[in-house]
């Protein structure tokens, strides 16, 4: 895969993105549990993250992940996306996170 990271220190901002190519070598439902074991074979995973820290004790991160499985040979095509926001607050005596 490929990953790119760019920091903007004057803005206290960093941007990261990348592409991964998943190559799984498992077989189709070998363990007979009813779920295909070949789900993520030959699929592409894209991600990006934006981190910013404007204040000393607060860190924020916005991220997105995309999975694209368009391999027509295994009859399993899927597109999946998930997004998130991660906030971390650090104070002298305690800290907490909001996800």
CNS distance restraints for C-alpha pairs under 8 A (distance, minus, plus):
assign (resid   1 and name CA) (resid  18 and name CA) 7.21 0.50 0.50
assign (resid   1 and name CA) (resid  19 and name CA) 5.41 0.50 0.50
assign (resid   1 and name CA) (resid  20 and name CA) 4.23 0.50 0.50
assign (resid   1 and name CA) (resid  21 and name CA) 6.06 0.50 0.50
assign (resid   2 and name CA) (resid  18 and name CA) 5.29 0.50 0.50
assign (resid   2 and name CA) (resid  19 and name CA) 5.35 0.50 0.50
assign (resid   2 and name CA) (resid  20 and name CA) 6.60 0.50 0.50
assign (resid   3 and name CA) (resid  16 and name CA) 7.18 0.50 0.50
assign (resid   3 and name CA) (resid  17 and name CA) 5.72 0.50 0.50
assign (resid   3 and name CA) (resid  18 and name CA) 4.11 0.50 0.50
assign (resid   3 and name CA) (resid  19 and name CA) 6.59 0.50 0.50
assign (resid   4 and name CA) (resid  16 and name CA) 5.57 0.50 0.50
assign (resid   4 and name CA) (resid  17 and name CA) 5.40 0.50 0.50
assign (resid   4 and name CA) (resid  18 and name CA) 6.05 0.50 0.50
assign (resid   5 and name CA) (resid  14 and name CA) 7.19 0.50 0.50
assign (resid   5 and name CA) (resid  15 and name CA) 5.82 0.50 0.50
assign (resid   5 and name CA) (resid  16 and name CA) 4.37 0.50 0.50
assign (resid   5 and name CA) (resid  17 and name CA) 6.69 0.50 0.50
assign (resid   6 and name CA) (resid  14 and name CA) 5.67 0.50 0.50
assign (resid   6 and name CA) (resid  15 and name CA) 5.25 0.50 0.50
assign (resid   6 and name CA) (resid  16 and name CA) 6.36 0.50 0.50
assign (resid   7 and name CA) (resid  12 and name CA) 7.79 0.50 0.50
assign (resid   7 and name CA) (resid  13 and name CA) 6.06 0.50 0.50
assign (resid   7 and name CA) (resid  14 and name CA) 4.30 0.50 0.50
assign (resid   7 and name CA) (resid  15 and name CA) 6.42 0.50 0.50
assign (resid   8 and name CA) (resid  12 and name CA) 5.98 0.50 0.50
assign (resid   8 and name CA) (resid  13 and name CA) 5.11 0.50 0.50
assign (resid   8 and name CA) (resid  14 and name CA) 5.85 0.50 0.50
assign (resid   9 and name CA) (resid  13 and name CA) 6.23 0.50 0.50
assign (resid   9 and name CA) (resid  14 and name CA) 7.80 0.50 0.50
assign (resid  11 and name CA) (resid  54 and name CA) 7.60 0.50 0.50
assign (resid  12 and name CA) (resid  52 and name CA) 5.74 0.50 0.50
assign (resid  12 and name CA) (resid  53 and name CA) 5.57 0.50 0.50
assign (resid  12 and name CA) (resid  54 and name CA) 6.10 0.50 0.50
assign (resid  13 and name CA) (resid  50 and name CA) 7.31 0.50 0.50
assign (resid  13 and name CA) (resid  51 and name CA) 5.72 0.50 0.50
assign (resid  13 and name CA) (resid  52 and name CA) 4.43 0.50 0.50
assign (resid  13 and name CA) (resid  53 and name CA) 6.67 0.50 0.50
assign (resid  14 and name CA) (resid  50 and name CA) 5.91 0.50 0.50
assign (resid  14 and name CA) (resid  51 and name CA) 5.22 0.50 0.50
assign (resid  14 and name CA) (resid  52 and name CA) 6.46 0.50 0.50
assign (resid  15 and name CA) (resid  48 and name CA) 7.38 0.50 0.50
assign (resid  15 and name CA) (resid  49 and name CA) 5.86 0.50 0.50
assign (resid  15 and name CA) (resid  50 and name CA) 4.73 0.50 0.50
assign (resid  15 and name CA) (resid  51 and name CA) 6.49 0.50 0.50
assign (resid  16 and name CA) (resid  48 and name CA) 5.46 0.50 0.50
assign (resid  16 and name CA) (resid  49 and name CA) 5.14 0.50 0.50
assign (resid  16 and name CA) (resid  50 and name CA) 6.52 0.50 0.50
assign (resid  17 and name CA) (resid  46 and name CA) 7.56 0.50 0.50
assign (resid  17 and name CA) (resid  47 and name CA) 5.45 0.50 0.50
assign (resid  17 and name CA) (resid  48 and name CA) 4.03 0.50 0.50
assign (resid  17 and name CA) (resid  49 and name CA) 6.32 0.50 0.50
assign (resid  18 and name CA) (resid  46 and name CA) 5.79 0.50 0.50
assign (resid  18 and name CA) (resid  47 and name CA) 5.45 0.50 0.50
assign (resid  18 and name CA) (resid  48 and name CA) 6.50 0.50 0.50
assign (resid  19 and name CA) (resid  44 and name CA) 6.98 0.50 0.50
assign (resid  19 and name CA) (resid  45 and name CA) 5.67 0.50 0.50
assign (resid  19 and name CA) (resid  46 and name CA) 4.57 0.50 0.50
assign (resid  19 and name CA) (resid  47 and name CA) 6.57 0.50 0.50
assign (resid  20 and name CA) (resid  44 and name CA) 5.80 0.50 0.50
assign (resid  20 and name CA) (resid  45 and name CA) 4.97 0.50 0.50
assign (resid  20 and name CA) (resid  46 and name CA) 6.42 0.50 0.50
assign (resid  21 and name CA) (resid  42 and name CA) 6.73 0.50 0.50
assign (resid  21 and name CA) (resid  43 and name CA) 5.97 0.50 0.50
assign (resid  21 and name CA) (resid  44 and name CA) 4.72 0.50 0.50
assign (resid  21 and name CA) (resid  45 and name CA) 6.27 0.50 0.50
assign (resid  22 and name CA) (resid  40 and name CA) 6.58 0.50 0.50
assign (resid  22 and name CA) (resid  41 and name CA) 6.05 0.50 0.50
assign (resid  22 and name CA) (resid  42 and name CA) 5.49 0.50 0.50
assign (resid  22 and name CA) (resid  43 and name CA) 5.33 0.50 0.50
assign (resid  22 and name CA) (resid  44 and name CA) 6.20 0.50 0.50
assign (resid  22 and name CA) (resid  45 and name CA) 7.35 0.50 0.50
assign (resid  23 and name CA) (resid  40 and name CA) 7.38 0.50 0.50
assign (resid  23 and name CA) (resid  41 and name CA) 5.02 0.50 0.50
assign (resid  23 and name CA) (resid  42 and name CA) 5.09 0.50 0.50
assign (resid  23 and name CA) (resid  43 and name CA) 7.22 0.50 0.50
assign (resid  24 and name CA) (resid  38 and name CA) 7.06 0.50 0.50
assign (resid  24 and name CA) (resid  40 and name CA) 6.55 0.50 0.50
assign (resid  24 and name CA) (resid  41 and name CA) 4.65 0.50 0.50
assign (resid  24 and name CA) (resid  42 and name CA) 7.10 0.50 0.50
assign (resid  25 and name CA) (resid  38 and name CA) 7.76 0.50 0.50
assign (resid  25 and name CA) (resid  41 and name CA) 7.16 0.50 0.50
assign (resid  26 and name CA) (resid  37 and name CA) 6.11 0.50 0.50
assign (resid  26 and name CA) (resid  38 and name CA) 5.93 0.50 0.50
assign (resid  27 and name CA) (resid  37 and name CA) 5.90 0.50 0.50
assign (resid  27 and name CA) (resid  38 and name CA) 5.94 0.50 0.50
assign (resid  28 and name CA) (resid  36 and name CA) 5.30 0.50 0.50
assign (resid  28 and name CA) (resid  37 and name CA) 5.02 0.50 0.50
assign (resid  28 and name CA) (resid  38 and name CA) 5.45 0.50 0.50
assign (resid  29 and name CA) (resid  33 and name CA) 6.84 0.50 0.50
assign (resid  29 and name CA) (resid  34 and name CA) 6.68 0.50 0.50
assign (resid  29 and name CA) (resid  35 and name CA) 6.05 0.50 0.50
assign (resid  29 and name CA) (resid  36 and name CA) 4.71 0.50 0.50
assign (resid  29 and name CA) (resid  37 and name CA) 5.08 0.50 0.50
assign (resid  29 and name CA) (resid  38 and name CA) 7.65 0.50 0.50
assign (resid  30 and name CA) (resid  37 and name CA) 7.16 0.50 0.50
assign (resid  39 and name CA) (resid  76 and name CA) 6.87 0.50 0.50
assign (resid  40 and name CA) (resid  69 and name CA) 7.13 0.50 0.50
assign (resid  41 and name CA) (resid  69 and name CA) 7.96 0.50 0.50
assign (resid  42 and name CA) (resid  69 and name CA) 6.89 0.50 0.50
assign (resid  42 and name CA) (resid  71 and name CA) 6.69 0.50 0.50
assign (resid  43 and name CA) (resid  67 and name CA) 6.95 0.50 0.50
assign (resid  43 and name CA) (resid  68 and name CA) 5.69 0.50 0.50
assign (resid  43 and name CA) (resid  69 and name CA) 4.39 0.50 0.50
assign (resid  43 and name CA) (resid  70 and name CA) 7.01 0.50 0.50
assign (resid  43 and name CA) (resid  71 and name CA) 7.32 0.50 0.50
assign (resid  44 and name CA) (resid  67 and name CA) 5.80 0.50 0.50
assign (resid  44 and name CA) (resid  68 and name CA) 5.14 0.50 0.50
assign (resid  44 and name CA) (resid  69 and name CA) 6.37 0.50 0.50
assign (resid  45 and name CA) (resid  65 and name CA) 7.10 0.50 0.50
assign (resid  45 and name CA) (resid  66 and name CA) 5.62 0.50 0.50
assign (resid  45 and name CA) (resid  67 and name CA) 4.56 0.50 0.50
assign (resid  45 and name CA) (resid  68 and name CA) 6.36 0.50 0.50
assign (resid  46 and name CA) (resid  65 and name CA) 5.75 0.50 0.50
assign (resid  46 and name CA) (resid  66 and name CA) 5.04 0.50 0.50
assign (resid  46 and name CA) (resid  67 and name CA) 6.47 0.50 0.50
assign (resid  47 and name CA) (resid  63 and name CA) 7.44 0.50 0.50
assign (resid  47 and name CA) (resid  64 and name CA) 5.62 0.50 0.50
assign (resid  47 and name CA) (resid  65 and name CA) 4.37 0.50 0.50
assign (resid  47 and name CA) (resid  66 and name CA) 6.23 0.50 0.50
assign (resid  48 and name CA) (resid  63 and name CA) 5.72 0.50 0.50
assign (resid  48 and name CA) (resid  64 and name CA) 5.52 0.50 0.50
assign (resid  48 and name CA) (resid  65 and name CA) 6.71 0.50 0.50
assign (resid  49 and name CA) (resid  61 and name CA) 6.85 0.50 0.50
assign (resid  49 and name CA) (resid  62 and name CA) 5.71 0.50 0.50
assign (resid  49 and name CA) (resid  63 and name CA) 4.27 0.50 0.50
assign (resid  49 and name CA) (resid  64 and name CA) 6.56 0.50 0.50
assign (resid  50 and name CA) (resid  61 and name CA) 5.59 0.50 0.50
assign (resid  50 and name CA) (resid  62 and name CA) 5.21 0.50 0.50
assign (resid  50 and name CA) (resid  63 and name CA) 6.30 0.50 0.50
assign (resid  51 and name CA) (resid  59 and name CA) 7.47 0.50 0.50
assign (resid  51 and name CA) (resid  60 and name CA) 5.81 0.50 0.50
assign (resid  51 and name CA) (resid  61 and name CA) 4.37 0.50 0.50
assign (resid  51 and name CA) (resid  62 and name CA) 6.54 0.50 0.50
assign (resid  52 and name CA) (resid  59 and name CA) 6.25 0.50 0.50
assign (resid  52 and name CA) (resid  60 and name CA) 5.47 0.50 0.50
assign (resid  52 and name CA) (resid  61 and name CA) 6.43 0.50 0.50
assign (resid  53 and name CA) (resid  58 and name CA) 6.19 0.50 0.50
assign (resid  53 and name CA) (resid  59 and name CA) 4.81 0.50 0.50
assign (resid  53 and name CA) (resid  60 and name CA) 6.31 0.50 0.50
assign (resid  54 and name CA) (resid  58 and name CA) 7.34 0.50 0.50
assign (resid  54 and name CA) (resid  59 and name CA) 7.67 0.50 0.50
assign (resid  55 and name CA) (resid  59 and name CA) 7.57 0.50 0.50
assign (resid  57 and name CA) (resid  89 and name CA) 5.81 0.50 0.50
assign (resid  57 and name CA) (resid  90 and name CA) 4.89 0.50 0.50
assign (resid  57 and name CA) (resid  91 and name CA) 6.34 0.50 0.50
assign (resid  58 and name CA) (resid  87 and name CA) 7.26 0.50 0.50
assign (resid  58 and name CA) (resid  88 and name CA) 5.74 0.50 0.50
assign (resid  58 and name CA) (resid  89 and name CA) 4.71 0.50 0.50
assign (resid  58 and name CA) (resid  90 and name CA) 6.36 0.50 0.50
assign (resid  59 and name CA) (resid  87 and name CA) 5.78 0.50 0.50
assign (resid  59 and name CA) (resid  88 and name CA) 5.09 0.50 0.50
assign (resid  59 and name CA) (resid  89 and name CA) 6.59 0.50 0.50
assign (resid  60 and name CA) (resid  85 and name CA) 7.40 0.50 0.50
assign (resid  60 and name CA) (resid  86 and name CA) 5.77 0.50 0.50
assign (resid  60 and name CA) (resid  87 and name CA) 4.57 0.50 0.50
assign (resid  60 and name CA) (resid  88 and name CA) 6.42 0.50 0.50
assign (resid  61 and name CA) (resid  85 and name CA) 5.76 0.50 0.50
assign (resid  61 and name CA) (resid  86 and name CA) 5.01 0.50 0.50
assign (resid  61 and name CA) (resid  87 and name CA) 6.42 0.50 0.50
assign (resid  62 and name CA) (resid  83 and name CA) 7.67 0.50 0.50
assign (resid  62 and name CA) (resid  84 and name CA) 5.86 0.50 0.50
assign (resid  62 and name CA) (resid  85 and name CA) 4.62 0.50 0.50
assign (resid  62 and name CA) (resid  86 and name CA) 6.40 0.50 0.50
assign (resid  63 and name CA) (resid  83 and name CA) 5.76 0.50 0.50
assign (resid  63 and name CA) (resid  84 and name CA) 5.34 0.50 0.50
assign (resid  63 and name CA) (resid  85 and name CA) 6.47 0.50 0.50
assign (resid  64 and name CA) (resid  81 and name CA) 7.28 0.50 0.50
assign (resid  64 and name CA) (resid  82 and name CA) 5.82 0.50 0.50
assign (resid  64 and name CA) (resid  83 and name CA) 4.37 0.50 0.50
assign (resid  64 and name CA) (resid  84 and name CA) 6.44 0.50 0.50
assign (resid  65 and name CA) (resid  81 and name CA) 5.67 0.50 0.50
assign (resid  65 and name CA) (resid  82 and name CA) 5.46 0.50 0.50
assign (resid  65 and name CA) (resid  83 and name CA) 6.47 0.50 0.50
assign (resid  66 and name CA) (resid  79 and name CA) 7.42 0.50 0.50
assign (resid  66 and name CA) (resid  80 and name CA) 5.75 0.50 0.50
assign (resid  66 and name CA) (resid  81 and name CA) 4.37 0.50 0.50
assign (resid  66 and name CA) (resid  82 and name CA) 6.62 0.50 0.50
assign (resid  67 and name CA) (resid  78 and name CA) 7.73 0.50 0.50
assign (resid  67 and name CA) (resid  79 and name CA) 5.62 0.50 0.50
assign (resid  67 and name CA) (resid  80 and name CA) 5.01 0.50 0.50
assign (resid  67 and name CA) (resid  81 and name CA) 6.25 0.50 0.50
assign (resid  68 and name CA) (resid  78 and name CA) 6.23 0.50 0.50
assign (resid  68 and name CA) (resid  79 and name CA) 4.77 0.50 0.50
assign (resid  68 and name CA) (resid  80 and name CA) 6.67 0.50 0.50
assign (resid  69 and name CA) (resid  76 and name CA) 7.62 0.50 0.50
assign (resid  69 and name CA) (resid  77 and name CA) 5.16 0.50 0.50
assign (resid  69 and name CA) (resid  78 and name CA) 5.07 0.50 0.50
assign (resid  69 and name CA) (resid  79 and name CA) 6.17 0.50 0.50
assign (resid  70 and name CA) (resid  76 and name CA) 7.84 0.50 0.50
assign (resid  70 and name CA) (resid  77 and name CA) 5.05 0.50 0.50
assign (resid  70 and name CA) (resid  78 and name CA) 6.67 0.50 0.50
assign (resid  71 and name CA) (resid  75 and name CA) 7.58 0.50 0.50
assign (resid  71 and name CA) (resid  76 and name CA) 7.22 0.50 0.50
assign (resid  71 and name CA) (resid  77 and name CA) 6.30 0.50 0.50
assign (resid  72 and name CA) (resid  76 and name CA) 7.03 0.50 0.50
assign (resid  72 and name CA) (resid  77 and name CA) 6.82 0.50 0.50
assign (resid  84 and name CA) (resid  99 and name CA) 7.49 0.50 0.50
assign (resid  85 and name CA) (resid  99 and name CA) 5.92 0.50 0.50
assign (resid  86 and name CA) (resid  97 and name CA) 7.32 0.50 0.50
assign (resid  86 and name CA) (resid  98 and name CA) 6.12 0.50 0.50
assign (resid  86 and name CA) (resid  99 and name CA) 4.68 0.50 0.50
assign (resid  87 and name CA) (resid  97 and name CA) 5.59 0.50 0.50
assign (resid  87 and name CA) (resid  98 and name CA) 5.07 0.50 0.50
assign (resid  87 and name CA) (resid  99 and name CA) 6.23 0.50 0.50
assign (resid  88 and name CA) (resid  95 and name CA) 7.45 0.50 0.50
assign (resid  88 and name CA) (resid  96 and name CA) 6.04 0.50 0.50
assign (resid  88 and name CA) (resid  97 and name CA) 4.44 0.50 0.50
assign (resid  88 and name CA) (resid  98 and name CA) 6.44 0.50 0.50
assign (resid  89 and name CA) (resid  95 and name CA) 5.47 0.50 0.50
assign (resid  89 and name CA) (resid  96 and name CA) 5.44 0.50 0.50
assign (resid  89 and name CA) (resid  97 and name CA) 6.16 0.50 0.50
assign (resid  90 and name CA) (resid  94 and name CA) 6.46 0.50 0.50
assign (resid  90 and name CA) (resid  95 and name CA) 4.30 0.50 0.50
assign (resid  90 and name CA) (resid  96 and name CA) 6.71 0.50 0.50
assign (resid  91 and name CA) (resid  95 and name CA) 5.60 0.50 0.50
